[in-house]
Amino acid sequence: MSPESNVSLKPLKWYKKLDTRKDRIESGVFLVEGERAIRQIVQACPDSIIEILAMEKGAPSFGNYPLRILTEKQFESVTHAETPQGILAAVRLPRDAYSESLPKNPGSRILLLENIQDPGNVGTLIRTAAAFDFDGVILTPKCADPFSPKCVQASAGTVLSLWIRRSGAYLELAQKLRQKGLVLAAADVHGTEAPSRLSSQSKIVIALGNEAAGPSQELLEIADYQLKIPVAQAKAESLNVAACGAICMYLSSLKGEVFTLTPTGCPKISKNVSF
């Protein structure tokens, strides 16, 4: 579709304002940049794309979406990327992303992020959760916003591949999931449980805390398990939260397998042995 046929064109400054959460919520729109990330959105939620914006050098085809052609200078005025990729999509925010209620069918594998502030970590954890077939992600209000440009970039467009709730009622949501039979496992450097607990649970919420402070006492008190991933502390005191989350989510996918983690962090696995 040509710019002339798109009768509802927004001024370029409107797109630039979408870097703030307030404007994203008010407009109900966020931006996704890059061909690979946009194709992931098309695959996960094709009806969510409102418009494609591309530089005049040429644009990949994503189907019959409205297409707005920009000059290089115009594109640079709306992109949030340090290295613009030349194409971005305006995408509808999920309707209930900031609500305080769970989906009707929340699923059996949930990630809970408490006060994780780095957008790269949040986006990477969302991408990892999608890759390991988790159903949803709960975030606290102090987490980096999952629909901010840096989070969306780090998620590689997977932000619509699962349901998301960013809510101050996260502890209540966790308790409701526990009432539905899900086990709440919090990763903590002071935890006492082995990560092998994860592979024995078919319905689980994996909780990760703030990069510096870890999970709150309130979260730890309602957790069924407090897990500790052993590391060689003489070499590294702890893991990055995104790395910790990736390990936990991977281990939770090893159904029917028994494993232990050595102090070097390497898993030793014995397959097809029940707990």
N, C-alpha and C positions, 0 to 999 in steps of 0.2 A: 504494500500500500504506500502510495506517495504521500509526502507531507501535505499536499494540497487536499487530499481526500480525507485526511484526519482532521475533522472539524473541531475537535476538543483539545487542541494543542495547548500545553501549559508553557508559561514563560520559563526560560532556562533557569532562572533563579529559584523556581519552585523545586526543581530537582536537587539543586545544591542544598536547599534547606532540609532535605531528608536525612542529613547526617545527624540531626538531633532526634532523640526519642520522642519528644513532645510533638514535633511536626510529623514524624512517622505515624504516631497514633492518631493525630487529628486528621491526617490525609488517608490513613488506612493503606499506605503504600511504603514499600522499601525497595532498595535498588540491589540488583545482582549484576556483577560485572564479569565479563569473560565468557568465551564460547562454551567451555567445558561446564562451568557452573550453570549457565543458562540451560544447557541441554539436560542437566540433572533436574532442574526445576520443571522443564517440559515433561520429563519422564515421570516425576513424582506427582506433579500437580499442574497439568497443562492449562487448566482453566484459570489459574491464578495470574497469568501474565497479561498485563494491560497493554504494554507497548514496548517495542524494541527501539533503542536509539543507537545509531552507528555512525562512524566517520564516513565521509564521502568516498574513501578509498575502496569501499565494497564491504558487503556484510554477508555472513553465512545465512542460509535459509533455515528458519525454525518453524515454518508453516505459515498459516494465514493470519499472522499477528500484524497489527498496525506497525509500520516502520517509519521512523523519523530519521532523516539523513542530516547529519551535522558536519560542519567543517571541523578540522582538527582543533582550531582555537575554541570553537563552541563546545566540543566534546571535553576538552581539558577544563572548561569552566564548570562542568557538572560532575565530573568523575571525582572520586575520593581516593583513587589509587595513586601511589607514587609513580608507578609505571603503567599508564593507561593501556588497556588492552583493545580499545577501539570499538567495543560493543558492550552495551548494558541493557538490562531489562527493568522496567518498572513493574513491580509484582505486588499483588494484594497481600496485606498482612492476614494471617489466619485469624478468624473472627474471635476465638476464645483464648488467644495466646496470653492475654493479661488478666484472665478471669481467675477466680478462686475456687473453681469447681473442676473435678476430673471429667474426662470424656466418659460417655456412657459405658464404653468397653475399653478400659485403659490398657489392657494387655497384661502380660506376665513378666516383662523385663523393662525396668524403669531405671533411669539415671537421675540422681538428685544432686544438684550443685549448690553448695551453700557459700555465698559471698566470694565466689571466684571472680576476681576483678580484671584479670588480663583478658582482653578480647581474643587474643590468639589462643589462649588456653581454652576458653569457652567454645570457640568455633571448632577447634581440634577435637574436643570431647564430644561435641554434637556429631561431627563427622565419624568419629570412632564408634559412637553408639549406633549410628545408622549402619555402619559397616558390619557390626556384630548383631544386627537385626533386633536392636532394642525397639520398644514400642513408643516410648516417650521420654521427655526430659523435663524435670521440674527445676526451676531456678529461683533463687531468692532475689528480692529487689536490689540487693547490693552486688549482685552478679553483673558483669558486663552484659549489655542488652544483646540478645542473640540475633537481632535484626539490624544491628549497627554495621556499617560497611566493613570494618575489620573482622568482626565475627563472621559475617556472611562469607567474606573472602577465605577465612581460615576453615570454614565448614565446607568449602568447595561446592556450594549449592545444595548441600544435603539438609538444609534447615527446614525444608518442607517435607522431608522423607519420614518424619515421625511427628507426633504431637508435642507441643511445647506449652508449658505454663510458667509464667514468671509472676510469682505471687508471694505476698507477705504471709500467706496462710500455708506455707510449705510444710510446717510440722503437722498441721491438721490433715493436709493431703497425704503425707506419709502415714499417718495413723489410719486414715481411711483405706489406704492400700494394704496395710497390715491386717485390717479387719476383713479384707477380701482374700486373705491367705498368703499375701506376699511377705517374704522375710526381708527385714531391713538390715543391711550390712554396711557399716561405716568403716572406711579406711582411716587408720589413725596411727601415727608413729609410736604411740604408747599402747596400741592394741595388744590383746592377749590371745586372739584366735588366729589359727593358721589359715592361709588363703585357700586351703583345700576345702574349706566349708562351702566355697562358692560353687563347686561342680556338683554338689549334692542337692542344690536347690533349683527347682524348675520354675519357681515364681519368686522373683527377687527385685529388691530396690537396692542399688549400689549408690552409697552416699559419699561424696567427696567434699572436703572443707576448704577454707580459704588457704591461699598459697603460703602465707606466713603463719597463721594461727591454727590451721587445721579445723576440724569440725568443732562446733560449739558444744558446750556441756549439755545444753537442752537436746541437741540432736543425739549425742552419745547416750543419754539417759533412756531414749526410746528405742535405740538400736537393739536388735536381737543379737548381733555379733559386732565386735570391734576388731577389725582385721589389721594385721601388721604384715607388710611385705618386708622380708629380711633383706638388708643391704650390707655391703662391706663398709661400715661406718668410718673405718680408718681412711677410706678413700673418698667417700661421699656420705654426708650426714643423712640425706634423704633424697627422694625422687621428686622431680617436677610433677605437679598434680596431673597434667595431661598424660605423662608416662605412667603414673600410678593408675589412673583410670583405664588406660589401654590394657594394662596387665590384668586388672580386675575383670574387665569386661571379656577379655580373651579367656581367662581361666573359668569364668562362669559359663562359657560355651562348651567346655570340655565335659559334656555329659557322659556318665558311665566310665569315667577315667579317674584314677587316683594319682595324685601328684604331690610332690613336696618341692619347696623352694629352698635352695641352698643359700648360704650367706652371700654368694656371688650373684644371686638373683636368677640363676639358671634352673628351669623346671626339670624335675626327673619324673617321668610319667610311666605308669603301668596301666595299660588299657584294659577295659572290660572287667574291672574289679569293682564290686559294689561296696558301698559304705555300710 
